Structure formats: C-alpha cells, structure tokens
Amino acid sequence: MLKKTIRDSSIATLLGLAPHYLSFYLFGTGLLTESIAEWIMKNTPSAAALWILSNLGAWAKPFAMTGGLFTLGLCLWVPALLSYWRNRKYERFFILVVLAIPAVVVIQRFFEFHSLGGSLSFWIPALLALMVVGKPSLELMDEDWGEASEYAMQFVGRGKPRRDFLASIGVTALPVVMGGGVVGVAIESYLRELMAANRATEPVPLFSFDQPKENPRFPRGLVRSWLTQVGDFYRMSKNAVDPAIDPRGWRLEVTADGKRLGSFSYAELMRLPRQERFVTLRCISNTLNSDLMGNAAWSGIQLSQLIARDRVPTNAIAVAFEGVDGHGDSLSIDYAFSDETLLALGMNGNTLDRRHGFPIRVLCPRYFGFKHIKWLKEIRFVTQPYVGTYQKMGYEREAPVHTMCSIDNVTREAGRLLCGGIAFAGSRGIQRVQVRLGEAEWVDAELETGLSALSWVRYRAELADLADAATLQARAQDGAGAWQSETIVPMFPAGVAGPTIRKLKG
C-alpha cells in the first residue's frame, strides 16, 4: 500500500506540474516549486550552502527546485494514503479534497506563495489526476514494484491480456518517469536562468575611476587584489532564477503609506549627478573559513536626490527598500539619508550587470549584504515596523558587520614567516591588525595606506618563524577601538564572528 500511494502521488504531482508550468509561461502565474526552492535556499545552513554552490556551480539552484517537487509530492501522498481504503468515488474525492486543504494553506503561508492562479493550476489537475491513477479498480492491488517486473515477464509468454502487461510496465517504469520529472524540473530552471541572462541588458561604460596601482609591499602572491573584478565579486541571492529587468518598462517608485511621492524611469536616474566611491560588501552567510566578500568601485546617487528630507511624513519611522524579486529590508531614516548610503547604478566603471542588481541597488556599508537590496523597485517610508526577508527568518533587525580579518597567504623563508590578508569592519574602519604564532606575543602588522573609509584594509606581517608553532592567528581592531571576537559567534541571528586562525604545515 505504501509503494502504491507513493506511485499515485508521484504521478499526480507530475501531471499537476504540466498545467502549472504552462500557466506560468502563458499567464505569468507563480511557481510552487520556485517558492519552495527559495525557502530551501534561504534556510540551508551556510556551510552546506557553500558546499553545494562550490560543487554544483550553476546547477546548485536548479537542484533546489527538485526539493519543491519532493515537497509537493509529499503533500499529495498524505491524502492519497489516507483515502486509499475507500473504494467509492465520491468518498475518495471528499477525503482527497478535505485533506488537501491543509496542505494548500500551509504551502501558501509557510512558503509565502501568493499566486492564486498558480495554486489553482497545480492543485486542481493534481487532485483530479490522483483520483484517476489511484482508482482501486485500476490497481495491481497485490503487486509491489519489485514483483511487477516479474509479473509482466511471466504473462508476456502466457498470452495474458495486453493491458496487464502495460500496467506492469507502468509500475516498473515509475522510477524512470519520476527521475525524468526531477531532471525536467532542474533543466527548466537551468534553461530559464540562461534565457534570463541572454536577454539581460549588457553593462555599458558609465564612469571612470583611478584603479589603485599595485603596491609592491602587498604583492598578489601575498594578499588578494585590493579591487575585486565584477566577475569575481561574490553573488548571493535566494532566487531560483534572478530577475532580468528591461529598463524601458521599469520604474523606481518612492511611496509613503500607499501614496506616491515620486516615480523615476531608468533614463531619469541616469541623468542625475552621481558620485563614486569604493565600498566593500560582506555576505552574512560568510563563515570564518569562506570568502563571500568583495571590494569594488561604485557610482550612484543618494536618497536626497529623489526626495527632499522635509517631504518625508513626520510619522514615518523607517525606510523600506524592496526589490522586484520580493526581497526587502529597512534602514533608519537618518541612515538612509546619510552620506554613507548610496543607490548604486554602476560598478567598476560600467553600469550594473544583472547579477549585481541592475538597474539599481542599495549600498549601506554599515551592514551585512542582505540589507544591500538588489533589483530595487520601491522605496517606501513606513509608519509601522517593517519586517524584512531575513527578519521573517529570525535574524536581527540591525545586523552591523562584525570586525574581521583574513589570512590570505603564508610563506616561509630563511627562518622568517611572511603573511598577508585583509581586515574589515564596515563603516567603522580598521585602525590596527596584529598577528602571532602559536601562543607567542602579538605583533603589529603593517597596514596599507587607507584607500577608502568604507573598504577593507590590506595588511602584511613578518615574524620570526617558530618551528614548533602549529597555528598562525590574526586579529583586527576597528576604528572605535574594539577587537574582533575571540570566541566563535554562530551566524544566526546576527552574523558569524570569531577568531582568525590558520593551521600551519610542519
């Protein structure tokens, strides 16, 4: 019975997804598999997510779509199992519908799926399919999957009716059919990402900037480049397929409690005076051993160029920034209007590319990357506390970047140990970095002359090598005088922090 109901619910899931995807392509209704996949990606532990991204690459997000397929199959399996003991059609139909209602409600709320058309396009065909494929009169009631193959072979030679043989083939072919469904969902997502990339607006030259010359005291073999190239800059989003926005039909709305305060086309934004600056971004998913950081030259405008501060409603308590992908977060009004916050239109000399938030994104260097909203569509002044995407997951509302440093490379030569890396503390800046071997005394590192108050700082240090030292440790002190944490702080709910320790080879 268990295998039969798994079979029925699996087939019904695939038959329900066919009109569901057709509705998506014809009418733009939402995809259940995509909402579930995005929930999976948002809630996957950072270490696991980084492993998946590193090993699956471009297939990592399509792989998450198969989790949506499994979830839908599970939601159909429960009513299929509980209704199987009823033979009469109307009884079975009643049980299926009643038991499916909680599944529909849970998926709508838990996975934040708000497309009525998308929901109906899956559940109605899937439940009808479950009624058909699960009819007891059409079942091989006493055969399981393993026995069905033998059953089919026996009766081919004995001249049994062709329908028995075909039924057996249907049972034994189920793993192949389901495997094809899983592969199909993943390939669809992969191809949709490729198509979105192909139709995305290509970056064009926007501004010139003086790229820092290579400092001979900080060579590439010792420490990373001060500027991160666009292709190497980390890319993290919780979307199965990132937006590809046509700037000709896009507008940036500025609102307050539903009232429009301003509306700007891309061309209008591009005509505004811009300013350039170097800013480092650090992802909150960055672990103590990963490197989801980047430093780039940005060009953009400030909020005051879109709306004067005195036009903000006096009862507004925050500014919410929302992207076309539904991701949103908020900043205090004072910080949003401060010189530190930038609405970026360009990166490293060109307009933004799709992966980094075209046509415009938020830069707020005080905070982790999830507040730097990409693909911006609305700036909203709110009078009630705004619960952003990560706050809904339990993260802290204020998540300032923790003071940190990295050890990029270590070399040994003639009894000396040379190491280098970067340090970053958001807009607080870095005033000091120290290193030590084992439990020896801390030694001050040499810092590169500050090139930007909002960027990482490179350091180098040379130490007398200690043959018995098993570890090299570094620590950074921010501009306010606070040292980075000496104990490990988990990523949830305010971002990972902890000591920088590198094991040395003997």
N, C-alpha and C positions, 0 to 999 in steps of 0.2 A: 504493500500500500504506500509506503514512504516513497519508493522509487517512482511509482506511478504518478503520485501527486507532484513530485519534482518534475517529472516529464511534462505533465499537463501545464503546470505554472510556467515552465521554461518556454514551451511552445507558445503559450498565450502571451508571454512577455514579448517575444519576437514579433508575433502577429499584431500586438498593440503598438509596437515601436514603428512599424511601417507607416501607418497613417499619422502617427505622432511626428515623425521626421518630415513627412510630406507636408503637414500643416505648417511646420517650421519654415520650410523653404518657400511655400506658396504664400503664407499669410504672416510670417514673422512671429508666430506664437513661440512661447518659451519651450525649452527642452528640459525635461525632468532629469535626464542623465547628466546634463551640464550643471544644473543646480546642485545635484548630489555630489558630482565630481568636485565642484568648487568648495563645498563643505568639507570634503575629504582632504583637499589640499590645504585648506585653512587650519585644519585640526591635526594634521600629521606632525608628529614631533620633529623638531628641526634636524636632529641627527639623521633620522630616517629620510626626511625630505631631501636633504643634501645628498645622501647616498643614492636615492632614486634619481635625482637630477643628474648626478655625476655618471651614473651607469646607464641610464636610459636616454639621456640627452633630449632630443626633440620628441621622443616617444613617451616621455615621463607624463605629460598632461593627458595625452590620449589614453595612457594606461589607467589614469584615474577615472576616465569615462566608463571603463568597464566596471568600476565599483558602483556606478549608478545603475548599470544593467543588473548587477547582482542584487542590489537593494530592491529594485522593482520586482525582480523575480521572487524575492523573499516575501514581499508584501502580497503577492498573488498566491504564493504557496500556502500561507496560513489559511485563508478561506477555502482553498482547494482541498486541503487536508480535512478541515472540519465539516465540509459539505459532502464528502465522498460517500458517506454512509446513507445518503438519501438518494433514492432512485427516481422519484418523481420530479419532473422538470420544474414545476412551479416551486416545490420545496427547495430544490437545489438552487434555483435562481434567487429565491428570497434569502437564503443563507449567504450566498456569494455577495449579494448587494449589501446586506446588513454588515457583514464582516469586513467588506472593503471600505466602508465609510470611515472607520478609524484610521486606516492606512492612508486614505486620501487626506484627511485632516492633518495627520502627523507630518506627512511629506510637505503639505502646503506651509505649515508653520515652522517645523523643525529645520527644513532646508530652504526656507524663505522663497518658496516658489509661488509667484503671484499671477501666473498666466492662466486665466480660466479656460481660454481656448486650448492652450497646451495641455491642461489637465484633462479636459473632456476628450481630446483627440487621442489620448492614450487609454484612459480607464474604460471608456465605453467599448471600444473594439477589443480590449484585452479581456474584459469580463465576458463579453459575448463569445470570444474565442475559447475561454475557459469552459463555458457551458458546452460548446461543441466537442472540443477534444477530450473533455472529461466525462462524456456520457457513458455510464456503465455498460450499455449495450454494445459499445464500440471498443471496449477494453479487452485486452488479453488479461483477464482478471487473475489468472493463476500463474502468469509468467513474469519473471523479472528480466532485467536487461541481459544478464549473462545467459539465461536459459533460452531467451528468444532467438538468438542466433542458431543454436542447435535445433530448435523447433522449426525454424524456417528451412534449414537444410534437409531435415527429415522429410518434410512434407512436399518439398520440390520433387523428390524422387517418387513419392507415392501418389502424385497426381491430385493433391488436395486443392481446393479452390484457390484461385489466384489471389483473392482478397486476403486469405490467411497469410500467404507469403508476403504480400505487400505490407500487411500490418506488422509482420515480424521485422521486415526491413525498416519500417518506420521507427520501431523501438530501438533497433541496434544502431540506426543512423543518428539517433538523438545527440550523442556526444559530438558527432561531426557537425550537425546542424547548430548546436549551441556554440561550439568552437567558432564556427563561421560567423555567428551573430556577434560574439565577443570581438573577433578580428574586424568585423564590419564596422562596429561602433568606434573602435580605435582608429581605423583607417579614415572614417568620415571626419573625425575630429582633426586628424593629422592633415588631411587634404584641405579642410576648411581653413586651418591655420596658414597653409601655403597660399591659398587663394586670397586670404586677407592680406598677407604680406605682399603679394603681387599687385594688389590694387591700392596699396597704401601710397600716400604721397611721398615721393622721394625727397630727402633733405636737400636744400639748396643753400649756397653761401649766404650768411646773414650778417656776420660781424668778424672783424679781425682782432686778434689778441696776440700779445707777446708771450709766446711759449717760453718758459724758463729754460735757459741753456743748461746743458748737463754740467753738474758740479763735479769736478774731478775727485773731490773728497768723498763723494757719495756715488760711486760707480754702480752701474746696473747689476754687476755681479754681487754686490754687497747689499743693496737695498732697491726696492721697486722704483720705477719711474715716478717722478712727482706728479705728472699728469697721466690720467687714465684715458686711453683711447676709447672712443664710443663703442667699438666692437667688443672691448674687454670689460666695459663697465657692467657691473652686476645687474641682472634683470630678474626681478621677482614680482609676480602677481599671482592672485588667486583665481585667475580666469582660465577656463579650459581653452578658450580662444580669445586673444586680446583684441580690443576694438581696432578697426581700421576706419578712420573718420575722413569723410570727404569735406574739406574746409568750405566748399561752396554752399553747403546747406547747413553748416554748423554755426551755432551762436553761443556765446557765453552770457548767461543771464545773471543779473545781480538782483536779489529779491529780499524782502522782509515780510514775513508772515503772509506770504502769497501775493504781496504787492510788488510789482516790477519797479525797480529803481534804476535799471539800466540794462541794455542789451547790445552786444557788440559782435560784429562779424570778425572773421579772422583778418580780413583786409584792414578793418578799422584798428584792430590791435597792433597790427604790424606797422601802422603809421605813427604810433605813439613813440615818444622818445624812450630809448632803452638805456639800461646801464649794464655793465659787465662786471662779473666777479668770479673768483674761484671758490667753490664750495665742495666739501666732502659729504657724502651720504653714507650712512651705515644702516644696514637692514637689522631689524630686531631679531630676525632668525639667525643672525651671525652668532656662531658658537665661539668658544675660546680657541677652537682649532680650525675654524673655517675663515673665509676671507670675502664675505659679502659686503665689500666696501669699494668706493671709488671716488676719485677726485677729478673734477672737470671744470672747464671754464663755461660759465652760463651767461646768457643775455636775456633780460626780461624787463618787466615793468613792475610797479608797485600798486598796491590796492588803492592808494590815494589818487591814482591816475584814472581809476574807474568810477570812484565815488568819493566825494569830499567827506571828511570825518564828521562834519556838522550835519550831514544828511542822514546819518545813522540814527534810527529810532532810539530814543532815550531809554526805553525799556529793554533794548537788546542786551543779551548777556554774553554772546559768543558769535563767532563767525564759522559757519559750516561750509566746507568745501566738498563738493560731490562730483564724482567722475561719471562718465557715460556708462561705465561698467557696474555702477551701483555702489562702488567703494566710496566711503566718505569718512571724514573726521573733522574736528573743530579746533580752533585756536581762540585764545582770548582776543578781544577786540584790540587791546593795546598792542599785543604782539603781532597781530595780523597787519596793523598799520605801521609797525616799526620798520626801521631801515633794514633790519635783518631778514624780513620775509620778502621773497621775490616770487613773482609769477613768471616762470621761465618760458621763453619762446624759442630759445636756441641753446645749443650745446657744442662746445669745441669748434666754434666758427660757423656752424651750419644751423639751419632750423632743426627742431627736434625730429627725430625719427619715430616711427610708430612704437617701437619697443620701449622708448623712454618718455612717452606721454604726449605725442603730437595730438592736438596743436598747441596745448599749453598745460603746464603743470605747476604745482606748488613746490617751493623750496623753503623749508623752515629749519635752518641748521641746528637749532637747539634740540631737536627731537629725532627719534629714530625714523627710519624710512617710511613706515606705514602712514605717517602723517603728511608725507610729501605727495599729495594726491595727483595722480596722472590722469590724462584724458579729461580734463576739467570741463564740466558743462554748466555748473551753477555755483554761485557764491551767495550764501543765504545767511542773513542776520536773524538769529533765533532768540526768542524770549523765554524758551524753556531749555533745560539741559539737553544737549544733543548727544545721542548715543551712537558713536561711530561703529564701523565694522569690527574693529578689534575690541572695542568696549563691550560689544554684544557677546564676544567670546570670553570675556572676563578680564581682559587686560586693563591696566590702569589708564585713566583718562589722560593724565600727564605722564609722559614717558620720555624724559630727557635722556640724551645719550650719556652712557656711563664713561668715565675716564678709562682709556685702554691704551695698550701698545702692543706691537707685534715684534717678533724676532724673525726677520726675513731670511737672513743668511748668516752663516758662521764659517769662518775659515781659520785654520791654524798654520802657523809657520814660524820656525825658529824660536820656539818657546813662547810665542805670543798668540793670543786669540783675538781675532777681529770679528765684530758683529755689527749688524745694522738693521734698521727697521723703521716703522712709523709709529707715531703716537697721535691720539685724537681724543678730544673732549667736547665735541660740539662747538658751540659759540663761546665756551669758557676759555678755549685756547689751552696751550701747553707751555709751561714755564721750565720744566725740568724732567729729565729721564735719567734713571740710574740702572746699572746692571751689576750682577755679581755672579761668581762661580760658586756653586755649592752653597755653603753657609758662610762664605767669606764676607768681608766688609763690602758695602755698597760703594760703587764708583760712579761718579758723574759722567754721563755720556756727552758727546759734542752734538749740539743741535744745529741744524741748518738754519740760516737766517730766515726768519718768518717771511713767507711769500704771500700769505693771506691769513687774516684773523679767523677765517671760517674753514680753513683747510687743515688736513693733517700736517704734522711736522716730521721730517726725517731726522734720524739720529744715527750716530756711529760711536763705537766704543772699542778701545784696545786694552786688553788685560794681560797680565802675566798668566800664562797657561798653568793650570794646576792639574797634573796628570791624574790625580785621584778624584777630581770633580766630575760628578755624573750629570749635573744639570747646570744650565745657564738660565738665570732669571732676570727679567726686566720689569721696571715699574715706571709709571708716568705720574706727574703731578700737574693738576690743571691750573688754570690761571687764578683760581680762587684759593689755591694752596692745599687742596685735598688730593691725597694719593689714591690711586686706583685700589680697588678692593683686594685684600689679601685672602679672602675666603670666596669660594665659588657661590655665586648667586644664580639660581636657575632662571631660565628665560621667562617663565611665566611667574608673575604677571607684568613685570616692568623691564624685561630685557636682561640678557645674561651679563654677568660681571664676574671678575675673579683675577687671580694672578696669571702672569705670563711666564710660563716655564717651558724650557725646551731640553729634552734629554740629549746628552752628548754621546757620541760614539767613542769607544775606547781608543 
